[in-house]
Amino acid sequence: MSIREEWLARVKEKRLFKLDYLIPGPSERRTVLMSAEITNLVSGPWESTLMGDRCARLRANLENIMSGATLTVCWDPFKGREHHQIGRLHPPQDFMFDIRSVDKPALRATFHFAEKDVLIVHLCSPRSLPVPWLQRLPLGDRHSREWRDTIMESNALWGELFPGFRPHSGDHINDLLSNAFLD
């Protein structure tokens, strides 16, 4: 089986959920597939208006990625800046990335590429401040246990979804994502 057949099977099994526009928008240029955790966060219902507002902004980040909008990517772990929308995580050979949803409170959603322009989004964590409706501790600095555990859990989730398959990789961002540039 190809990786495409595998991820289509995971969608059919309802182990992954395909993001669609909440309000019909431009054609989809990329595919965003989400775990149940991410799907529940961006789909509601929400416990509070504050949670709904923040989760809707996370969904807007994901829909922006799906639309094919130009993305600024940090290729080198630990070199991210505020304007980077996506960053590669350490260790780089794992080809795991995070979506940097910087609206307050800042969130990070970890993902792998199944193939070019197909993202498998696993987990969402608060970046620096506790978020009462997320069941995870803030990630804190790059050497924290929370970062390590999130990376390990995301890699384990990939392995459960796609046994025998490694995440899609490449030597340059253009191997993974169209309409993106390194800065």
C-alpha positions as a Markdown table, in Angstrom:
| # | Residue | x | y | z |
|---|---|---|---|---|
| 1 | Met | 0.0 | 0.0 | 0.0 |
| 2 | Ser | 1.1 | 3.5 | -0.7 |
| 3 | Ile | 1.2 | 6.2 | 2.0 |
| 4 | Arg | -1.8 | 7.9 | 0.2 |
| 5 | Glu | -3.8 | 4.7 | 0.4 |
| 6 | Glu | -2.8 | 4.4 | 4.1 |
| 7 | Trp | -4.0 | 7.9 | 5.0 |
| 8 | Leu | -7.2 | 7.6 | 3.0 |
| 9 | Ala | -7.8 | 4.4 | 5.0 |
| 10 | Arg | -7.2 | 6.2 | 8.3 |
| 11 | Val | -9.8 | 8.8 | 7.3 |
| 12 | Lys | -12.3 | 6.1 | 6.3 |
| 13 | Glu | -11.6 | 4.4 | 9.7 |
| 14 | Lys | -12.2 | 7.8 | 11.4 |
| 15 | Arg | -8.8 | 7.7 | 13.0 |
| 16 | Leu | -7.9 | 10.9 | 11.1 |
| 17 | Phe | -10.3 | 13.7 | 10.1 |
| 18 | Lys | -9.9 | 15.9 | 7.0 |
| 19 | Leu | -10.2 | 19.6 | 7.6 |
| 20 | Asp | -12.8 | 21.3 | 5.4 |
| 21 | Tyr | -13.5 | 25.0 | 5.3 |
| 22 | Leu | -16.0 | 26.1 | 7.9 |
| 23 | Ile | -17.3 | 28.6 | 5.3 |
| 24 | Pro | -16.7 | 27.6 | 1.7 |
| 25 | Gly | -13.5 | 29.3 | 0.6 |
| 26 | Pro | -10.8 | 29.0 | -2.0 |
| 27 | Ser | -10.0 | 25.6 | -3.5 |
| 28 | Glu | -7.9 | 23.4 | -1.3 |
| 29 | Arg | -4.2 | 23.4 | -2.3 |
| 30 | Arg | -3.0 | 21.3 | 0.7 |
| 31 | Thr | -4.6 | 18.6 | 2.8 |
| 32 | Val | -4.8 | 18.9 | 6.5 |
| 33 | Leu | -5.6 | 15.7 | 8.4 |
| 34 | Met | -6.2 | 15.9 | 12.1 |
| 35 | Ser | -6.3 | 13.6 | 15.1 |
| 36 | Ala | -9.5 | 13.4 | 17.1 |
| 37 | Glu | -7.9 | 15.8 | 19.7 |
| 38 | Ile | -7.3 | 18.5 | 17.1 |
| 39 | Thr | -10.6 | 17.9 | 15.4 |
| 40 | Asn | -12.5 | 18.4 | 18.7 |
| 41 | Leu | -10.5 | 21.6 | 19.4 |
| 42 | Val | -11.3 | 23.3 | 16.1 |
| 43 | Ser | -14.8 | 22.0 | 15.7 |
| 44 | Gly | -16.5 | 22.6 | 19.0 |
| 45 | Pro | -18.7 | 22.8 | 20.8 |
| 46 | Trp | -16.6 | 24.7 | 23.3 |
| 47 | Glu | -16.8 | 25.0 | 27.0 |
| 48 | Ser | -16.5 | 28.8 | 27.0 |
| 49 | Thr | -16.5 | 31.8 | 24.7 |
| 50 | Leu | -12.8 | 32.3 | 25.4 |
| 51 | Met | -12.0 | 28.7 | 24.4 |
| 52 | Gly | -14.2 | 29.0 | 21.3 |
| 53 | Asp | -12.5 | 32.2 | 20.2 |
| 54 | Arg | -9.0 | 30.8 | 20.6 |
| 55 | Cys | -9.9 | 27.5 | 18.9 |
| 56 | Ala | -11.5 | 29.3 | 16.0 |
| 57 | Arg | -8.2 | 31.2 | 15.5 |
| 58 | Leu | -6.3 | 27.9 | 15.5 |
| 59 | Arg | -8.8 | 26.6 | 12.9 |
| 60 | Ala | -8.1 | 29.8 | 10.8 |
| 61 | Asn | -4.4 | 29.0 | 11.0 |
| 62 | Leu | -5.1 | 25.4 | 9.7 |
| 63 | Glu | -7.5 | 26.7 | 7.0 |
| 64 | Asn | -4.8 | 29.2 | 5.9 |
| 65 | Ile | -2.4 | 26.3 | 5.4 |
| 66 | Met | -5.0 | 24.3 | 3.5 |
| 67 | Ser | -5.7 | 27.3 | 1.2 |
| 68 | Gly | -2.2 | 27.2 | -0.2 |
| 69 | Ala | -1.3 | 30.6 | 1.3 |
| 70 | Thr | 2.4 | 31.5 | 1.3 |
| 71 | Leu | 4.0 | 30.2 | 4.5 |
| 72 | Thr | 7.2 | 31.3 | 6.3 |
| 73 | Val | 9.1 | 28.3 | 7.6 |
| 74 | Cys | 11.9 | 27.9 | 10.1 |
| 75 | Trp | 14.0 | 25.0 | 8.8 |
| 76 | Asp | 16.6 | 25.0 | 11.6 |
| 77 | Pro | 15.4 | 23.8 | 15.0 |
| 78 | Phe | 15.7 | 26.4 | 17.8 |
| 79 | Lys | 16.1 | 29.3 | 15.4 |
| 80 | Gly | 12.4 | 30.2 | 15.1 |
| 81 | Arg | 11.2 | 33.8 | 15.1 |
| 82 | Glu | 7.8 | 35.3 | 15.7 |
| 83 | His | 7.0 | 35.6 | 12.0 |
| 84 | His | 7.6 | 31.9 | 11.3 |
| 85 | Gln | 4.2 | 30.1 | 10.8 |
| 86 | Ile | 5.8 | 26.6 | 10.8 |
| 87 | Gly | 9.0 | 25.3 | 12.4 |
| 88 | Arg | 11.0 | 22.1 | 12.1 |
| 89 | Leu | 11.5 | 20.5 | 15.5 |
| 90 | His | 14.5 | 18.8 | 17.0 |
| 91 | Pro | 15.8 | 16.2 | 16.1 |
| 92 | Pro | 15.5 | 17.3 | 12.5 |
| 93 | Gln | 15.9 | 13.8 | 11.1 |
| 94 | Asp | 12.4 | 13.0 | 12.5 |
| 95 | Phe | 10.9 | 15.5 | 10.1 |
| 96 | Met | 8.4 | 16.7 | 12.7 |
| 97 | Phe | 7.1 | 20.3 | 12.6 |
| 98 | Asp | 4.9 | 22.6 | 14.5 |
| 99 | Ile | 2.3 | 25.0 | 13.5 |
| 100 | Arg | 2.9 | 28.2 | 15.5 |
| 101 | Ser | -0.5 | 29.7 | 16.3 |
| 102 | Val | 0.8 | 32.9 | 18.0 |
| 103 | Asp | -2.4 | 34.6 | 19.0 |
| 104 | Lys | -2.5 | 34.8 | 22.8 |
| 105 | Pro | -2.4 | 32.3 | 24.4 |
| 106 | Ala | 0.2 | 30.9 | 22.0 |
| 107 | Leu | -0.4 | 27.3 | 20.9 |
| 108 | Arg | 1.8 | 24.8 | 19.1 |
| 109 | Ala | 0.3 | 21.9 | 17.0 |
| 110 | Thr | 2.7 | 19.2 | 16.1 |
| 111 | Phe | 2.6 | 17.4 | 12.7 |
| 112 | His | 4.4 | 15.3 | 10.1 |
| 113 | Phe | 4.1 | 15.3 | 6.4 |
| 114 | Ala | 2.6 | 12.1 | 4.9 |
| 115 | Glu | 3.5 | 13.4 | 1.4 |
| 116 | Lys | 4.1 | 16.8 | -0.1 |
| 117 | Asp | 1.4 | 19.2 | 1.0 |
| 118 | Val | -0.4 | 16.5 | 3.2 |
| 119 | Leu | -0.1 | 17.3 | 6.9 |
| 120 | Ile | -1.0 | 14.9 | 9.7 |
| 121 | Val | -1.6 | 17.1 | 12.8 |
| 122 | His | -1.3 | 15.2 | 16.0 |
| 123 | Leu | -1.3 | 17.3 | 19.2 |
| 124 | Cys | -1.9 | 20.8 | 20.5 |
| 125 | Ser | 0.0 | 22.3 | 23.5 |
| 126 | Pro | 0.1 | 25.7 | 25.1 |
| 127 | Arg | 3.5 | 27.4 | 24.3 |
| 128 | Ser | 4.3 | 29.3 | 27.5 |
| 129 | Leu | 1.2 | 29.9 | 29.6 |
| 130 | Pro | -1.2 | 27.4 | 31.1 |
| 131 | Val | -4.5 | 27.1 | 29.1 |
| 132 | Pro | -7.2 | 25.6 | 31.3 |
| 133 | Trp | -9.1 | 23.8 | 28.5 |
| 134 | Leu | -6.0 | 22.1 | 27.2 |
| 135 | Gln | -5.0 | 19.0 | 29.1 |
| 136 | Arg | -1.3 | 19.6 | 28.5 |
| 137 | Leu | 1.3 | 21.7 | 30.4 |
| 138 | Pro | 3.0 | 24.6 | 28.6 |
| 139 | Leu | 5.9 | 23.5 | 26.5 |
| 140 | Gly | 8.3 | 26.0 | 28.1 |
| 141 | Asp | 11.9 | 26.2 | 26.9 |
| 142 | Arg | 13.3 | 23.9 | 24.3 |
| 143 | His | 14.9 | 21.6 | 26.9 |
| 144 | Ser | 11.8 | 21.0 | 28.9 |
| 145 | Arg | 10.3 | 17.6 | 29.6 |
| 146 | Glu | 7.0 | 18.8 | 28.0 |
| 147 | Trp | 8.7 | 19.4 | 24.7 |
| 148 | Arg | 10.4 | 16.0 | 24.8 |
| 149 | Asp | 7.2 | 14.2 | 25.8 |
| 150 | Thr | 5.2 | 16.0 | 23.1 |
| 151 | Ile | 7.7 | 15.1 | 20.4 |
| 152 | Met | 7.8 | 11.5 | 21.6 |
| 153 | Glu | 4.0 | 11.2 | 21.8 |
| 154 | Ser | 3.6 | 12.7 | 18.3 |
| 155 | Asn | 6.2 | 10.3 | 16.9 |
| 156 | Ala | 4.4 | 7.4 | 18.6 |
| 157 | Leu | 1.1 | 8.5 | 17.1 |
| 158 | Trp | 2.6 | 8.6 | 13.6 |
| 159 | Gly | 3.9 | 5.0 | 14.2 |
| 160 | Glu | 0.4 | 3.8 | 15.3 |
| 161 | Leu | -1.3 | 5.4 | 12.3 |
| 162 | Phe | 1.3 | 4.4 | 9.7 |
| 163 | Pro | 3.3 | 1.3 | 10.9 |
| 164 | Gly | 6.3 | 0.7 | 8.6 |
| 165 | Phe | 6.1 | 4.2 | 7.0 |
| 166 | Arg | 8.4 | 7.0 | 7.8 |
| 167 | Pro | 7.2 | 10.6 | 7.6 |
| 168 | His | 7.8 | 12.3 | 4.2 |
| 169 | Ser | 11.1 | 14.0 | 4.2 |
| 170 | Gly | 13.3 | 16.1 | 1.9 |
| 171 | Asp | 16.4 | 18.3 | 1.7 |
| 172 | His | 14.5 | 21.5 | 1.2 |
| 173 | Ile | 11.1 | 22.9 | 2.2 |
| 174 | Asn | 10.0 | 22.7 | -1.4 |
| 175 | Asp | 10.2 | 18.9 | -1.1 |
| 176 | Leu | 7.5 | 19.1 | 1.6 |
| 177 | Leu | 5.4 | 22.1 | 1.1 |
| 178 | Ser | 4.5 | 24.2 | -1.9 |
| 179 | Asn | 4.4 | 28.0 | -1.8 |
| 180 | Ala | 6.6 | 28.2 | 1.3 |
| 181 | Phe | 9.9 | 29.9 | 1.9 |
| 182 | Leu | 12.6 | 29.8 | 4.5 |
| 183 | Asp | 13.5 | 32.9 | 6.4 |
